[in-house]
Amino acid sequence: MAEYKLTEEEQEAAFQQRIDDEQKIEPKDWMPEAYRKNLIRQISQHAHSEVIGEQPEGNWITRSPSLRRKAVLLAKVQDEAGHGLYLYSAAESLGISRAEMIEALQTGKAKYASIFNYPSQTWGDVGAIGWLVDGAAIVNQVSLQRTSYGPYSRAMIKICKEESFHQRQGYQIMIELAKGTPAQKQMAQDSLNRFYWPALMMFGPHDSESAHSAKSMKWKIKRETNDDLRQKFIDQTVPQIEFLGLEHPDKAIKWNEERGHYDSGELNWDEFYKVINGNGHCNRQRIQHHIKAHEEGAWVRDAQLAYNAKQKAKKAADAA
């Protein structure tokens, strides 16, 4: 008797049922091609953001105001490199190579978080990046610990723990500056003013204008909408700004008793799309730096490949 094979529609229905039942999808499981592509896009974009995100803070390692600050910042930047490694590995389990992902980044086919195309001009910016940028990342990534794809979900558990350290590191810098001299407090305010709005843009466009949000929510790749995540970040940031004794950059911020949330001003979406389309302050600089570092490290990759080939040949000879 011939074995019955599920039609594509039946496979997709069974797949969606697994998602609805909160089962994790693993690399060897059947999945719709659109699900695989959506995951590759999101995970690789996340990995690129971690790696490119090393640049604005790495720029301050040699200029940190103390040896302790230097050591802490160095540890943080090293963490970001590790996050990129976890995420590239998770994406590779979907059948795409590291080389393909890096080529997509360097040629502009793949995106990364728009926030990293803003320059880090002062030590206060290091604090603002840790507090606001990593704080926004945590808001987004906590829910990704429950994403439907197993390797991505497991990578996010470790990443979220380390991002919490990063956020506290940044906020501590802001506390010291805000409670310091008038010049230091002004530095903190200036950094807050410049990084607050770009941090809100990290959550992406409104859900009604997002090309991927609906599918990602259906497949539980994403667990919360862009706008809901942005609102969470706004709500948690208001008391933090008040504690620092700084002025909120959004003059329209106001508590809405009926909604139980803060109302806020509208973002500059023209700026957002300008930056993600390659025309931010540092887009070209970030990619050029990445290409240069990648090319300078080619000999390490070549050596690793040669060593692996040598070991494989040795094992074959020993087995003969």
C-alpha positions as CSV (number, residue, x, y, z in Angstrom):
1,M,0.0,0.0,0.0
2,A,1.4,3.4,-1.0
3,E,2.4,5.7,1.8
4,Y,0.3,8.9,1.9
5,K,2.2,12.1,1.6
6,L,0.8,15.3,3.1
7,T,0.0,18.1,0.6
8,E,1.8,21.4,1.0
9,E,-1.4,22.9,2.5
10,E,-1.7,20.1,5.0
11,Q,2.0,20.5,6.0
12,E,1.5,24.2,6.5
13,A,-1.6,23.6,8.6
14,A,0.2,21.0,10.8
15,F,3.2,23.4,11.1
16,Q,0.9,26.3,12.2
17,Q,-0.7,23.9,14.7
18,R,2.7,23.2,16.3
19,I,3.3,27.0,16.5
20,D,-0.1,27.5,18.1
21,D,0.6,24.7,20.6
22,E,3.8,26.5,21.6
23,Q,6.1,23.8,20.3
24,K,9.6,24.8,19.3
25,I,10.6,24.4,15.7
26,E,14.1,22.8,15.3
27,P,16.5,22.9,12.4
28,K,15.6,19.4,11.0
29,D,11.9,20.0,11.3
30,W,9.8,20.8,8.2
31,M,9.0,24.5,7.8
32,P,7.5,26.7,5.1
33,E,10.2,28.4,3.0
34,A,8.7,31.8,3.9
35,Y,9.2,31.0,7.6
36,R,12.8,30.1,7.0
37,K,13.5,33.2,4.9
38,N,11.8,35.4,7.6
39,L,13.9,33.9,10.3
40,I,17.1,34.3,8.2
41,R,16.3,38.0,7.6
42,Q,15.5,38.7,11.3
43,I,18.3,36.6,12.9
44,S,21.0,37.8,10.5
45,Q,19.9,41.4,10.9
46,H,20.1,40.9,14.7
47,A,23.6,39.4,14.3
48,H,24.8,42.3,12.1
49,S,23.5,44.8,14.6
50,E,25.5,43.2,17.4
51,V,28.7,43.2,15.4
52,I,28.3,46.7,13.9
53,G,27.3,47.9,17.4
54,E,30.8,47.2,18.6
55,Q,32.1,50.2,16.6
56,P,30.6,53.3,18.4
57,E,31.6,52.0,21.8
58,G,34.8,50.4,20.7
59,N,35.8,53.9,19.6
60,W,35.9,54.8,23.3
61,I,37.9,51.9,24.8
62,T,41.2,53.8,24.6
63,R,39.6,57.0,25.8
64,S,37.7,55.7,28.8
65,P,38.2,58.0,31.9
66,S,39.7,55.3,34.1
67,L,41.2,51.9,34.0
68,R,38.0,50.4,35.6
69,R,35.8,52.0,33.0
70,K,38.1,50.7,30.2
71,A,37.9,47.1,31.6
72,V,34.1,47.3,31.9
73,L,33.7,48.7,28.4
74,L,36.1,46.2,26.9
75,A,34.1,43.4,28.5
76,K,30.9,44.8,27.1
77,V,32.2,45.1,23.5
78,Q,33.5,41.6,23.8
79,D,30.0,40.4,24.8
80,E,28.6,42.0,21.7
81,A,31.0,40.1,19.5
82,G,29.8,36.9,21.3
83,H,26.2,37.8,20.7
84,G,26.9,38.1,17.0
85,L,28.6,34.7,17.1
86,Y,25.5,33.0,18.8
87,L,23.2,34.6,16.3
88,Y,25.2,33.8,13.1
89,S,25.3,30.2,14.3
90,A,21.6,30.1,14.9
91,A,21.0,31.5,11.4
92,E,23.4,29.0,9.9
93,S,21.2,26.2,11.2
94,L,18.6,27.4,8.6
95,G,20.9,26.6,5.7
96,I,22.6,29.9,5.0
97,S,26.4,30.3,5.4
98,R,28.3,32.9,7.4
99,A,29.9,34.1,4.2
100,E,26.6,34.7,2.5
101,M,25.3,36.7,5.5
102,I,28.4,38.9,5.7
103,E,28.3,39.5,2.0
104,A,24.7,40.7,2.3
105,L,25.7,43.1,5.1
106,Q,28.7,44.5,3.2
107,T,26.8,45.0,-0.1
108,G,23.9,46.7,1.6
109,K,21.4,43.9,0.9
110,A,21.0,43.2,4.7
111,K,20.0,45.8,7.3
112,Y,21.2,46.3,10.9
113,A,19.8,48.5,13.7
114,S,19.6,52.1,12.5
115,I,20.9,53.4,15.9
116,F,24.4,52.3,15.1
117,N,24.7,54.8,12.3
118,Y,24.8,57.7,14.9
119,P,28.2,58.8,16.1
120,S,29.4,58.5,19.7
121,Q,30.8,62.0,20.3
122,T,31.3,62.1,24.1
123,W,31.8,59.8,27.0
124,G,28.2,60.6,27.9
125,D,27.2,58.8,24.6
126,V,28.7,55.6,25.9
127,G,26.4,55.9,28.9
128,A,23.4,56.7,26.7
129,I,24.1,53.8,24.4
130,G,24.3,51.4,27.3
131,W,21.2,52.8,29.0
132,L,18.9,53.5,26.1
133,V,20.1,51.3,23.2
134,D,20.7,48.2,25.3
135,G,17.6,49.1,27.3
136,A,15.6,49.1,24.1
137,A,17.2,45.9,23.0
138,I,16.2,44.2,26.3
139,V,12.6,45.2,25.9
140,N,12.6,43.6,22.5
141,Q,14.7,40.6,23.3
142,V,13.0,39.4,26.5
143,S,10.0,38.3,24.4
144,L,12.4,36.7,21.8
145,Q,13.3,34.2,24.5
146,R,9.9,32.7,23.7
147,T,10.3,32.9,19.9
148,S,9.1,29.8,18.0
149,Y,12.5,28.8,16.5
150,G,14.5,26.8,19.1
151,P,18.1,27.8,18.3
152,Y,17.1,31.5,18.3
153,S,15.2,31.2,21.5
154,R,18.0,29.5,23.3
155,A,20.6,32.0,22.1
156,M,18.4,34.9,23.4
157,I,18.4,33.5,27.0
158,K,22.2,34.1,27.4
159,I,22.1,37.3,25.4
160,C,19.4,38.9,27.6
161,K,21.4,38.2,30.7
162,E,24.4,40.0,29.3
163,E,22.3,42.8,27.9
164,S,21.0,43.5,31.4
165,F,24.6,44.1,32.5
166,H,25.2,46.4,29.6
167,Q,22.1,48.5,30.5
168,R,23.2,48.8,34.1
169,Q,26.7,49.8,33.0
170,G,25.3,52.6,30.8
171,Y,22.8,53.9,33.4
172,Q,25.6,54.0,36.1
173,I,27.6,56.3,33.8
174,M,24.6,58.5,33.3
175,I,24.0,58.7,37.1
176,E,27.5,59.8,37.8
177,L,27.4,62.4,35.1
178,A,23.9,63.7,36.1
179,K,25.0,64.0,39.7
180,G,28.4,65.5,38.8
181,T,29.5,69.0,37.8
182,P,27.2,71.3,35.8
183,A,29.4,70.5,32.7
184,Q,29.0,66.7,33.3
185,K,25.2,67.0,33.8
186,Q,25.0,69.0,30.5
187,M,27.0,66.2,28.8
188,A,24.5,63.7,30.1
189,Q,21.5,65.8,28.9
190,D,23.1,66.3,25.5
191,S,23.6,62.5,25.1
192,L,20.0,61.8,26.2
193,N,18.7,64.4,23.7
194,R,20.6,62.9,20.8
195,F,20.0,59.1,21.5
196,Y,16.5,59.1,22.9
197,W,14.6,59.4,19.6
198,P,16.9,57.0,17.6
199,A,16.5,54.5,20.4
200,L,12.7,54.6,19.9
201,M,13.3,54.0,16.2
202,M,15.0,50.7,17.0
203,F,11.6,49.1,17.4
204,G,10.9,49.6,13.7
205,P,8.0,51.3,11.8
206,H,4.4,51.3,13.0
207,D,3.0,47.8,12.6
208,S,0.6,49.0,9.9
209,E,3.6,49.9,7.8
210,S,5.8,46.9,8.6
211,A,6.3,44.5,5.7
212,H,7.1,41.5,8.0
213,S,5.3,42.1,11.3
214,A,2.0,40.3,10.6
215,K,3.7,37.0,9.4
216,S,6.2,37.2,12.2
217,M,3.5,37.5,14.8
218,K,1.4,34.6,13.2
219,W,4.5,32.3,13.3
220,K,5.4,33.6,16.8
221,I,8.9,34.6,15.6
222,K,8.0,37.9,17.2
223,R,5.8,37.8,20.3
224,E,4.9,41.4,20.6
225,T,4.2,44.2,18.1
226,N,6.6,47.0,17.3
227,D,4.2,49.6,18.7
228,D,3.6,47.7,22.0
229,L,7.3,47.2,22.5
230,R,8.0,50.9,21.9
231,Q,5.3,51.8,24.4
232,K,6.9,49.6,27.0
233,F,10.2,51.3,26.5
234,I,8.7,54.8,26.7
235,D,6.8,53.9,29.9
236,Q,9.9,52.5,31.7
237,T,12.2,55.4,30.6
238,V,10.2,58.2,32.0
239,P,10.9,57.4,35.7
240,Q,14.5,56.7,34.9
241,I,14.9,60.2,33.3
242,E,13.2,61.7,36.4
243,F,15.6,59.9,38.7
244,L,18.5,61.4,36.8
245,G,17.1,64.8,37.2
246,L,17.3,65.4,33.5
247,E,14.8,67.0,31.1
248,H,12.8,64.6,28.9
249,P,13.6,65.1,25.2
250,D,9.9,64.5,24.3
251,K,8.1,67.7,25.3
252,A,4.8,66.0,24.5
253,I,5.2,63.2,27.0
254,K,2.2,63.0,29.3
255,W,0.6,60.3,31.4
256,N,-2.7,59.0,30.1
257,E,-4.8,57.7,32.9
258,E,-7.4,56.1,30.7
259,R,-4.8,54.1,28.7
260,G,-2.5,53.5,31.6
261,H,0.5,54.5,29.5
262,Y,2.4,57.7,28.6
263,D,1.3,59.6,25.4
264,S,4.3,60.7,23.4
265,G,5.3,62.8,20.4
266,E,5.6,61.3,16.9
267,L,9.0,60.2,15.6
268,N,10.7,61.7,12.6
269,W,10.0,58.8,10.2
270,D,11.7,60.6,7.4
271,E,14.9,60.4,9.3
272,F,14.3,56.8,10.2
273,Y,13.9,55.7,6.5
274,K,16.8,57.9,5.5
275,V,19.1,56.1,8.0
276,I,18.0,52.5,7.2
277,N,18.3,53.2,3.5
278,G,22.0,54.0,3.9
279,N,22.1,57.8,4.4
280,G,22.7,58.2,8.1
281,H,25.6,60.0,9.7
282,C,27.9,56.9,9.8
283,N,26.4,54.3,7.4
284,R,29.3,54.3,5.0
285,Q,31.9,54.5,7.8
286,R,30.4,51.5,9.7
287,I,30.4,49.3,6.6
288,Q,33.8,50.4,5.4
289,H,35.3,49.6,8.8
290,H,33.6,46.2,8.8
291,I,35.0,45.4,5.3
292,K,38.5,46.5,6.3
293,A,38.5,44.4,9.5
294,H,37.1,41.4,7.5
295,E,39.8,41.6,4.9
296,E,42.5,42.0,7.5
297,G,41.3,38.9,9.2
298,A,41.2,36.8,6.0
299,W,44.5,35.1,6.9
300,V,43.0,33.8,10.2
301,R,40.1,32.1,8.3
302,D,42.5,30.8,5.7
303,A,44.7,29.3,8.4
304,Q,41.8,27.7,10.0
305,L,40.6,26.1,6.8
306,A,44.1,24.8,6.0
307,Y,44.4,23.3,9.5
308,N,41.0,21.6,9.2
309,A,42.0,20.2,5.8
310,K,45.3,18.9,7.3
311,Q,43.5,17.3,10.2
312,K,41.0,15.7,7.9
313,A,43.7,14.3,5.7
314,K,45.6,13.0,8.7
315,K,42.5,11.1,10.0
316,A,41.9,9.6,6.5
317,A,45.5,8.4,6.4
318,D,45.4,6.9,9.8
319,A,42.2,5.1,9.0
320,A,43.6,3.7,5.7
